Every structure is written in C-alpha cells, then in structure tokens.
Amino acid sequence: MASTCLQMSGFLLSCFGWIGIIIATATSEWVVTCRFDITTCKKMDELGTRGLWEDCVLSIDLYHCRTLTDILLLPAYIQTSRALMITASILGLPAILLVMLSLPCINLGSEPESIKHKRSVVGGVLILLIAICSIIPTVWFPIASHRESGLVTFGYSLYAGWIGAALCLFGGSMISCCAGDSPEYNENRYYYSKQRAVPSASPNHAKNAHV
C-alpha cells in the first residue's frame, strides 16, 4: 500500500513538473537584464527580458521584442539551453505514459507484473533524465546572462523551470525507489530458497531402501 501511494505521488509530481518545464521552454521571460538600476534602464530603454527565443525591451511606454532566429550567431549557452529544454519537453510524454501504464490501478489484459515493473523503472529513469536536462540550462542561463549584459532579477519562466525540474527530480526518485526488485527475481529467489530447504536423502537411507 505504501509503495502504491509513493508511486502515485511520484507520478503526480512528475506530471506537474513536466508542465512547468513546458511553460519554461515556451515562454521567454527567463531573466530581466539591466546594466544600471531599473529606473535608469527604463528611461534609457535598456531594461529588457531575455529568454530562449527572444530578447525584449521594456520601458514606460514601449514593449518590443527581437526574435532570436540567427541560430549560428547565438551564444553557446542559449543554443545548449534550447536543445536541453526541448529534449526534456519531448521526453516527458513517453516517460509519463510509461509510469501511468505501470500504476497498479491500470491493467492491460493479463500481462505479468514483471512487465509493469520494467515500465516503471524505465519511466522513472526518463523522468530523472528530464530533471537533469532542465537543471543544467536553468542554472547556466542566468549566470551567462549576468556576465554578458547584467542581471537584475529572475523571470517567471526561470522559476517555472526550477520548480518543474525539482518536481521531476523528486517524482522520478520516488518512482525509481518504489520499483524495488523485479517480481521475477523475487519468485526465483523464493524458489531456490525452497529447494534449498528440502532435505536430501542420506546415503544410509538409500542403502537400506536398496536392500
């Protein structure tokens, strides 16, 4: 019962974490950049937001964005962050499906428990991989942006990425820990222990039976 509750909790955490990662990937307000204080940057039209897909300039009466389409001219941290966040978003679909189909409340015909165990293990590992792919860009991006053009604060997209990565990390860990040993392994271990417990016939007994 406890294992089922942990597996369900890990599944729900992973779902919410995956949604947070998708939000972070699709939106562009990762960091708010400025070389001076906010008031000065607004007057000089230098207060901006930066994300994976566009740079925007914010001022009192102005808001315009420049799409980052020149892939070959972009800094390495933006290209790498894009690749990792897209990979995490795509891997989320098979990972969530695998974990969902391995829940005890879902049965696909008369499949053995070993198949559900394998699905749960693979799904948990994929979710942990999603968390790692999300942690790297959400930590690297603000550091690189601060070095390049100054950094005032973090944007809501970055917070969504951090929360999503943390939830996937906890959820994937819970799912992987709940999996335990494979049912086939437990059955074989029980079989061998039972065979070992059966006493073998002594030589004297066999000799008497022969006579």
N, C-alpha and C positions, 0 to 999 in steps of 0.2 A: 504493500500500500504506500509506504513512504517513497519507494523507488518510482512508483507511478506519479505521485504528486510532484516529485522533483523533476521528472521528465516533462510533465505538463507545464510546470513553472518555467523550465528552461526553454520549452517551445514558445511560450508566450513572450518571454523576454527577448528571444531571438527575433520573433516577428516584429515587435516594436523597434528593436534595434535596426533591423533591416529597413524599416520605413524611415527611421531617422537618417540612415546612410543615403537613401534615395533622395531625401529632401536636401541634404547637404550637397549631393552631387548635382542636382538640378538647379539650385539657386546659386547666386553669385556674391552674396554679401558675407564673405569669409572674414575679411579684415577691413577696418577703417584706417586709412593711411593719412598722415599729415606730418610735415617736417617742422611745423611750429605748433602753437596752441590752436584749439578748434576755432576760436573767434577769428584769428588772423587768417587761417586757411579758408574759412568761409568768405571772408572779404576778398581774398586773392583768388578765389575759385580753385583752391588746391586741396580742399578736403574731399577725399574720394573713398570709394569702396572697391575692393578687389576680390575677385573670385576666380574660379577655374575657366570661365567662359567670357568674361567681360570686365573692363575697368569702367567705373562710373565716377563722375564728378558731381559733388553736392555743394550747393550754395543756397542762399536765402531764396532766390527766385529761379534757380536753374537746377535741372537734373538731366544729364545726358550721359549716355554710355557708349563705349567703344568696344565692339566685339573683337575678341582675340582670335582672328582667323588665320594669321600667319603662323602656322604650326612650327615651321622650321626656324623661325626667328624668336620663338618664345623661350624664356629661360628654362633650364632643365627641371627646376622644381615644379613649374606649372605643368609641363608635359608629363612628368612622372606622376604627379598628383592626379591628373586626369586619368591616366592609364590605371592606376591602382583603384580609384573610386569607381570607375566604370566596371572594372573586374569584380569588385566587391558587390556592386549592384546586380550584376548578371549572375554571379554565383549564388546569390541569395535565393533565387527561385528554386533551383534543384535542391538546395540544402533544406529549405523549409518543407518542400514536398516530401523529401526522404524522411525527415523527422516526423511529419504529420502521419505518414503511412506506417510508421513504426510504433505509433501510440497504441496502448492496449485496447482502447475502445474501437479501433478500426481493424477489421479483418478482411483480407482479400481472399475469399474462398477458404480452402483448407491448407494454407501454406504453413510450414513449420515455424516454430519460434526462432530458429536459428536465422532464418531469412530476415525477420523483423529486427533481430539483434544486429545483423550486418548493416541494415539500412540505418539504424540508429547511430551506429559507430561512424559510418561514412558521413551522415548528416551532421553529427557533432563536430567532426574534424573540419568539414567545409565551413561551418559557422565560425570556428576558431580561426580559420584562414581568412574569412571575411573580416573578422575583427583586426587581424594583423594588417591586412591591406588597407584598412581605414585609419588605423592608428598612425601609420607612417606619414601619410600626407597631411593629416590634421595637426601633427606636431611640426613637421618640416615647413609647411606653407607659411605660418605666421612668423617663424624665425627668419626665413629667407625674405619675406616681405619687409620685415623690420630693417634688415640690413640694406635692402635695395631702396626703399622710399619712405622709411619711417613708419611707425605704428602707433596709433592712438589707443585703439581698443579692438576687441574681437567682435565679429559679426554673428548674427543669429545662425547663419549657415554652419559656422565652425562649431558652435555649441551643439547644434543638431548632430554633426559628425562625431563629436566627442561622446555625447550621450549614446548614440547608436553603436559606436564601437565598444563602449563599456558594457552595454546590454548584451551585445553579441558575445563578448568575451565571457561574461557570467553565464549566459544561456548555453553557449557551447560547452563550457566546463561542466555545467550541471548535467547536460545530456550525455557527455562522454563518461562522467563518473557513474551515472545511473546504469549505463550499459552493462558494466560488470563483466563476468565471464560468459562465454558463449554457452547456450544450453547444451550443445553437442559435447562440449568439453566437460560440463558437469555430469552429463549422462555417462560418458566414457569413464570418468573418474569414479563414479558410483559403481559401475560395472566391474572395474578392475579391483576396487576395494572389496566388493562382494565375492569375487572369485578368489581373492587372497585369503578371505576369512574362512573358506570351506576347507576343513582339514583333509589332508591327503591320507590315503590308506597306508598303514605301516607295513614294512616288509614281512613281519611275523604274521600279521593278519592275512596277507596274501598267500603266505606259505601254508597256513592252516586251511585256508579255503581250497588250495590246490589238492591237499591231501584228502 
